[in-house]
Amino acid sequence: MVELTVIDGAAPASQDTGRIALVHGEPVLELPKDLYIPPEALEVFLETFEGPLDLLLYLIRKHNLDVLDIPMAEITRQYMEYVEVMRQKQLELAAEYLLMAALLIEIKSRMLLPRPPVAPEAEEDDPRAELVRRLLEYERMKVAGQRLNDLPQATRDFQAVQVFSERAVLVRLPEVEPEDLRLAWLGLLARAKATRHHKVTREQLSVREHMSRILRHLQGLSFVEFGRLFEPERGVPELVVTFLAILELAKEHLVNVTQQAAFAPIYVRLNDGLSNN
């Protein structure tokens, strides 16, 4: 990065009547007799460039030149004037600035030399083409960087705020697999066969009635073990209807069927919305 400076020998005029400056809050009304101001103290920084392309693009935009049709003689002259100012101010010139100056002189020389005739259908080679391409690409990157810099940035434009919120953690229980329900059902059938009675009767069993009975049984309880909802002594038909009633309640999201781990006991509980009512 190279900074261009110019010496301004005129002392700034005071806006306050009779006051030249403030020193530790106290006004100074006249200059000290033994005051020495070094020449570097009056340097005014004009422009700051990030490289030779930045300086060249600044000269083109400053004089409203067409970047696609650069007048090489004029732009080279202005560029060399800035390089000469840098040299006079004893600034350490980077090699890339001198390289750009050599490139501009070369392009200017090539444009002054006579060109060999070319065929009508052939495109004429412009010595400025590569320089124009680099300038346009640099300008696009510079505009994109400026847009990124204009976006709000943390610690520069705003401060990130973190708020601690104490929330209850919902424990997700393992899902009940169909195989677990099948094994539980087989166990209930085995219990029913062991306690079956030889009675020939005809009963009208309703799934809806069993659904209501199960909901009443679960009301006020946190959970109930799956097998306690069945009455094996009442026979297989009763077990089938009760099992269908539990499946229908789970399908309608009225109850939750859960277990703590694989192959653990299965529990049935009311849905959260129903248990709070």
N, C-alpha and C positions, 0 to 999 in steps of 0.2 A: 504494500500500500504506500503510495507516494502522496504527500501533501504539498500543495502549491501555496506559497506565501508571498506577500508584497509588503514593503516597508511604507508605513504611513507616518510621515514626520510631524503631522499636525497634532497638537495636544487637544483632547476633547474639551469642548466648552461646557461649563457647569450650568445646569438649569436653575440652580439655587443662587440667589443674589449674594455675591461675595464669597461663596463657599466653593472650594476646589474639590475637597474630598472629605470622607469620614474616616477617622482613625480611632479604633476602639470606641466608637459612638460619639466621639468629639469632632466637631467640624474643623477643618483646616482652611483658614481664610487666605493664606498666601504661601507660596512655595518656599521651602527652606533655601537658604543661601548656598549650602553645601550639597544640594540634592544632585545626585548623579543617576541618570536614567540610561541603562545600556541600550544600544540600538535594537537588540533582540526583543526587548520588552514591548516595543510598539509594532511588532509583527502582527498582521491580521491574516488569519487563515481564510483563504477564499474557497477552494474546492478540494475534495478528497476523492482520489480515484483508486480503484481496486485493480488496475492493470491497464495495459496499453489499449485493449479493446474498449474499456470503459472510457478512457480519455478520448479515443477516436469517435466513439458514439456520442459523447458529450459535445464535441466540436460540430458534428453533423447536425444534431438536434438544435444546438444553439443558433446556428446560421440557417436553419430551415432548409437544409440540403436534402436532395433525394438520395436515399441510401442505395437505390438501384441504379443510379447514374451519378456516381461520385465524381466531382471535378478534382482530379488527382493533384493538379498543380496547386490549387488553393488549399486543399486539405493538408497537403504535405507541408506547405509553408506554415500554416497555423500550428501543425503538430511540432514542427521543428522549433517554433518560437516557444512553445511550452517546455520542450526538452531543454532549450537554452536557459530558460528561467530556472529550471531545476538545477542545472549545472552551476549557474551564478549563485544560487542560494546554498551551494555546497551540500545539496542533498545527495544521498547515496542512491544512484540510479541502478535499477535492476537491469539485468541483461535483456529481459524481455522488452523493455521500452526501447533500448537501442536496436534490438532486432526488428521491432515494428517500424522504426524509422528507416532502417535499411530496406525493409520490404516496400514501404511507400515510395522510396526513391527508385527502387527497381521497377515498380509498376508504372511510375511516372515516365521513366526512361523508355520502357517498352511501348508506351502509348505515343511517345514522340517519334520513335523510329518508324520508317515506312514499312508497311506490311505487304507481304507477297499477295498477289491476286488469288482469290479463292473461287471455286465453282459456284454458280448461282444457287444450286440446291444445297450446298454445304453451309453449315452454320459457322459464322465468324467467331473465332476464339477471342473472348474478352479477358484481358489480363486482370481485371478487377473482380472476376466472377468468384474466385475462391475467397477473397477478402469480404465481398458482400455476403456470401454464405455464412462466414464466421460471425460477421456483425449481426445478421438477423437471428442466428442461433443464440448468440450471447444476449441479445435484447429480449428474446423470449424467456430465457432462463432468468434474467434479471427481473422481468415483470412477474414471473411465477414466484420467485423468491420474495418479492415485495408483497404479493398477495398472501403468501404464507405468513410473513412477518406481521401483516395486518390482522391476522386471526387472533382472537383472544388466547392468551397464554397464561398458564397457571404460574403464580408467584409474581407475574409482571402486571397482568390486567385484573386478575381475580385470585382469591385464595380459596383453596379447596376446603370444604367444611365436612367434617365427619360427625355424625350424630349416632350415639349409642341408643339402640331401642331394645328393651328387654321384651322378648317374645317367647311365648310358650312353644316348646319344640314338640311337634307332632310325631309320635313314634309310629313308624311304618312297620306293621307286622307282616310276616311272610304270607304270600298268597296261598290259599288252599287249592291244591291240585285236585282234579277229578278222581285220581287214583286214591287219594286220602278219603274222599267221600265214599268211594266204592268199598274200601276196606272197613270203614265205620259201619256202612250198611250191612255188609256181610256179618260183622260181629253182632249187630242187632238181630239179624235173622237167626243166627245161631242161638241167641238168648231166647228168642220167641219160640223156636222149636223145642227148646228144653223145658219151657213152661206152658206149652200149649194145652188146651182143654178140648176134649172131644164133645163139642156142642155144635149142633146143627141149627143155626139161626140165620136170619136174613137181616142185615143191618143196612141202613141208608147212611153212608158216610159222605160228608161234605168237606171239600178242601178249604172252602172259605171259612167254615166254622172252625176248622183246625188252625187256620191262619189267625183268626181272632183269639183263639185260646192261647196260642203261642205268644202273641203280642201282650195279652194280659199277664201271662206268666213272666215275661221279661220285664214288665213295667216295674220300675223302682230298683231293678238289679243291674249291677255293672256288666255282668256276663253270666252265662249259664253253660255248663258243659254240654256238648252236643248230645250225648246219650241220655241225659236227664230229661230231655224233651219228649222222649218216647216212653211208651208203656208196653213192654213186650208181652206182658201177661194178657193183654187184650187181643193178641193174635196178629197174624201177618197183615191182614187188610188194614188194621189200624196203623201199623207201622208204615205201610205204603202211603197212606193218605197223609200221615204226619210228615213223612219225608218229602212228599210233593208240596206240602204246605210250606216247609222251610225253603225249598228251592224257589217257590213262587215269591216268598217274601224277600229272598235275596235278589231275585230278578227285578223286583219293584223297588229295590234299594230301601226297604223298610228295616232290614236287619243286616248285620255284617257277620260273616263267617270267617274266623281267623284262627291262627295257631301260632304259638311262640317260636317254633322251629320245626324243621322237617321231622315227621313221624311223632310229633308231640300231640297231646290231646287237642281236639278241636273245640272251640268255644263259639257261642252265638250270643250276640248282644244287639240291642236296639241301635238304630242309626242315631248319630249325634243330634240331629234335629228333633227326633222323636223322644230321645231320652231327656232332653231339656224341658219338654212340655209337661 
